[in-house]
Amino acid sequence: MRLIARLAVTVSLTLLALGFLSHQAWNLRTALAPVEAAGEPRRAPARQGRLPVVAVAQTQVTEFQGQITGFATAEALRRVELSLPEAGLIAAVAPELEDGTHLEAGEEILRLDPTAAERALADARLTLARAEAEMENVARRLAETAGTIAREREALALRQAELGRIDDLRSRGGGTEQQRDSVRLSLLSAEGALAGAEAERASLEAEARAAALDRDGAMQGVAAAETTLEGLRLSAPIAGTFRGQVPVRGARLTAGQGVGAVIDETRLTLSLLLSPTERARLGAGVGQTVDLTRFGDGRSFEARVTGQGLSGDETPQLVVTAAITAAPCACLLPGDRLAFAIEEPVLSDVAILPASAVDAEGRALLLGAGDRLEDVALEVLRRVGETVVIAAPSEPLTYVVTRTPRLGARLQIDPRGGSEDTAGAFAPSTAG
């Protein structure tokens, strides 16, 4: 009896399981039944409640204006680091100099002790004076030698003429050999004197060239000494604000040691690091307004896009540059962190869907005839946060608000559960 009871229970459970599976198979067949060609789908009112209830909405033609947002640091358009090319002791510091002092271009900041440089300049000038005096002496001797050469040439011409007369007398039987030898000796003496004078001139010309080189070297020495002396004076290269630690009189500076910077804090700029997609959406953008908000106090400022350039990092990146316009106060300083927002150009004739309705490939489930779903590719223009902007269709489309793995093409649904509440309820968003 016990065995029979167990068999009866087993058979009963098996029959119940088969009945349940048959019921589910009938429901699935009903959901996937083909739509009749002429008009309404074949569905029994008694089975309508068993269709999946899905929230849908309808597209609306609208406009969209997004924002490009990010963070940037205010930078000075002009900043000059201060240093001196010479080393030495600080002899004087501008009396009112402190961090934040406004300086005019050319205003003296500090001077190094000039004693050694002034002595070197005096020595260089003395050397130059000696070189110029030597040049004058050589020029005078050259002039004297030129006169000597001229006289020796005249004497040589006379001796040559006298020798010619003697030879003429001899040819006519007059004159003596002794007279001719005497004139010949005088001629040789004149030729030697002329050659000596010309050799002296050549030597003096060489001395003149050497003296000119000495003079040029002395002039360069004076210029170098003057440059060194001038290099002991540090002045503001531009009008701006001094930023840095104030030097102390008597301290020693090494050559090239930084002593702060002068910054033009009235002309600030930004480097906006945007993605290639954001740069494409911005377009040329020159003159575009950039809204700025400073961290900490929330104060607002404004900038204008000026173009594109390379960042000053070790690995330069293409950035959009913007110049900060006149601020409402002088409180915006280089180094301040700012949040920026740029309004994009308005997109017209678009529709906005929730991101949950469109997959990564830009496809959405649309409600077709007989309440069956169709998997359709949309023309996606922009993905912004939780929204997707598409080109507006020629006719309104009813779409599934949230795609799930359980929903797919040709599936028959019950859209009534969410159609009245969600159709057109998704408001356009302008968030960036």
Secondary structure by P-SEA (a helix, b strand, c coil): caaaaaaaaaaaaaaaaaaaaaaaaaaaaaaacccccccccccccccccccbbbbbbbbbbbbbbbbbcbbbbbbbcbbbbbbbcccccccccccccccccccccccccccccaaaaaaaaaaaaaaaaaaaaaaaaaaaaaaaaaaaaaaaaaaaaaaaaaaaaaaaaaaaccccaaaaaaaaaaaaaaaaaaaaaaaaaaaaaaaaaaaaaaaaaaaaaaaaaaaaaaaaccccccbbbbbccccccccccccccccbbbbcccbbbbbbbccaaaaaaacccccbbbbbbbcccbbbbbbbbcbbbbcccccccbbbbbbbcccccccccccbbbbbbbbcccccbbbbbccccccccbbbbbbccccbbbbcccccccccccbbbccccccbbbbccccccccccccccccccccccccccccccccc
